[in-house]
Amino acid sequence: MQKIALFVPCYINNLYPQVALSTLEVLQKQGFEVEYPPNQSCCGQPFLNNGLRDEVVSLSEKFYAKFASYDYIVAPSSSCIATIRYSYKDILPKEKYNILKPKVYELCEFLHDVVGVDNLQIDSKLSKSVGLHNSCHGLRELKLASASELNIPHYNKIKAVLSKIDGIDIVEANRDECCGFGGTFAVSEPDISVMMGRDRINDHKSNGVDIVCGVDMSCLMHMDAIAKKDGTDIRFVHIAQLLNGDI
């Protein structure tokens, strides 16, 4: 049996542990043996966002030591997976990077590309209208969907996976734009960050959705805070929770 290592990003571990549990159970339902390697640490994305490359060297080596022996490494986060898949190229030794890169997957990417949509075991039911937020790293680095600014055939791996939920009504946003979180961007440019988040929320509101979901809890956290402040009655949940029937 192929073994999967569950990588849990820092903010999920500290703020949304239920997302990690939902991810674990979704993977187990596909018949995989899933382990949570203890003493995990940050992938280093916040440091890289601030130009602190040297601080990530030890984190990348620790990640390799913890995860390289597994068949697959899956995380409920496209931004962390994109960091490992692309940013580690210039940080880890080449031989280690080449071992690690093919193994790392965002959850929906893994379900779509490795398990296969037709083989998915999803018993969740949801009679709700769900807006899909395509986060920047997932859209433009992991290529989980076709970016709206490109003249290419439309596809959306996330939507294909979500479509396995019985009764769900999936509504894609009118435009693919950043929610404004951007890690430390939300701290350094709070006014612009909130304005961008409000634009995304209004896009989903115009479609009359009950729930907004996505693959990055950081984006959802950002929009959820703005929506609550503005009195907007929309729920923001991670895709793993929808797939596992946890809402």
N, C-alpha and C positions, 0 to 999 in steps of 0.2 A: 504494500500500500504506500502511495506517495505521501510524504509528510510535508505539512505546511507550517511555516512559522508565522504566527500572528504578530505583526509589528503595530504597536499602539502609540500614536503620536502623543507628544507631551500634553497638549491642550485637551485631548480626548481623555487621557488618563486622569487628568486633574479636574476637569470640568464636566465631561460627558462620558463617564465610564460605561453607561448603559449602551452607548454606541459600540464600544468594544465587545461587550457581551453579545449584542445582536449580530455583529460580524462573525464572531466565533460560532454562533449557532447556525447562521446561514451556511458557513463553510462545512460544518459538521453534517448538515443535512444533505450535502452533495456527496457524502461518503468518504471525505478525507479525514486523515488523522491530523489534528491540529494541536500545536503546542504553543505555549506562550513562554519564550525564553526569558528567564528572570533577569533582573538587573539591567533592563534595557535603558537606553538614554536617548537624548535628542539626536536627530539626524544631522543637525547643524544648520538647518535652513535660516533661523533668525540671525546667526552670525554671518552667513554668506550674504544675506540681504543688506547687511551693514558693512560689507567689505572686509570682514574679519576672517579671511581665508585660513590663516595659520591656526586659529582656534578650532577649526573643523578637522584638522589632520588626525588628532587623537580620537575624535568622535567617529570618524570614518573607519579607523582601524578597529575600534571597539565594535562597531556595527558589523564589520566583516567577521570578526572573531565569533560574534554571537549567532550570526545568521547563515554564514556561507555553507554550512553542512546540510542545509535543508534543500528539498526539491523546489519549493516555491516559498516566497516571502510575500505576504499579502497584508495590505494596510487599508483602513477606511479613510484614505486621504490621497488625493492626487498630487498635492503640492510636496508632500514629503517623499512620495515615490519619484516624482520628477527630480527632486534634489539628488536622490541616490542614483537614479538612472543617468542623469546628465551632468550634474555638478561634480560628482565623485570622479569623473573621468580625469580631471586635472589635479586630483588630490590623492587618490589611492594609487599604489603601484599598479602598473598596467595588468599584470597577471591576476591580481586580486580583483581589479575592476571588471575584467573580462569574465570572471567566474560569477560575480555578483549581479551584473547588469541583466542577464537573461532571466533571472529568478524573481525579480521584483515586480509586483503588480498592484495596482489599485483594485479594490474589491470588484467593481462592476467590470473593469477591464478583464480581470481574471475569470469572472463568470461568463463573459461573452467570448473571450478568445481561447481560453483553456478548457473550461467545462463545456461550453457551447450552449446557445440559447435553447435549442431543442432538447437538451439533456437536463435542464435545470429542474431541481426539485423545490418548487415554491408553492406553499399551501396557504399563503396569505390572501385575504379578501378585503377589498376596500371600495366602498361605493362613494367615492369622493372625487372632486376635480383637483388634480395635482399639477402645480406649476413646476417646471423643471429649470433649475438654475445651472447653467453650464459654467463652472468656475474656470478661471484663466489657465491655470496649470493643466487641468484636465483637457480643456479644449485645444489649447495651442501648443502644448508640449507632449502630452500623452495621446493627443488626437482621438479623444473619446467621442468626438462628434465633429461634423464639418462646420468650420467657422463661417458665419454668415457673410463675412467680407470677401470670401474666396469664391471664385467661379468654378466650383467643383460639385459633383453630384452630392445630394444631401444624404447624410447618414447620422445616426445617433446610437451608439452602443448602449448608453445608459437607458435610453427610452426602450430599446429592444429588450433589455433585461427587466425593466419595470413592467413591460407589457405582460409578463408572466403572472402578475398579480390579478386575480380574478375581480372583475368589476371596476377596475381603475380607469379613470379618464385623464389621460396625460396631455397637458397643454404646454407646448414649448413657448418660451418668451418671444416677444416680437423682435427683440434685438439681442445679440450676444455682446454684452458689455460687462466690464469689471464692476463688482459690487462696491468697490472702494475700500475694502479691508486692507489687502496688500501687506499684511504683517505690520511692520513698524511704520508703514505709510499712514495708517490710521492714527498713529500717535504724533507723527511729525506734521501731518496735514489734516487735522481733524475736521475742519469745516468742509474741505473738498471731499473727504472720505464720506461724511454723512450725506452730502448732496448726491454723490454717486450711488450710495446705498438706497436713498429715497427714490431715485430714478428707477432702480431695479424693482423695488417694491411696487411702485406705481404701475410699472409694466405688467406685473403679475396681477395687480388689482384690476386693471383694465380687462383682464381675461376672466375675472370672476372666480378665481381659484379659492379652494378652502385651505389648501396646504401648499407650501413651497418646499421642495426637496432638492438635495444636491449631494455631491460626493465629498465635499469639504466642509467640515463642521465649523471652521473658522469663518467662512463666508456666511453661513447660516446664522451663526452667533451674532455677527455684525448686523445683518438685516433684521434679526429678531429683536435686538435691542432698540433699533430705530423704530420698528413697527410698534413696539410696546410704548415707547415714548410718545408716538403720534396717535396712539389709540387705534391702530389698525388691527382688525380681527383676522389675522392669518397665522396659522401655525407653521413653524419652520422645523423640519425634521430631517435627519440623515437617511439616506437611501437604505442603509442596512436595517433601520428600524421598520421601514415599510416592507421590505422583503421578508422580514421575520415576523411580521404581524404584531409589532410591539406598540402600536398607537391606537 
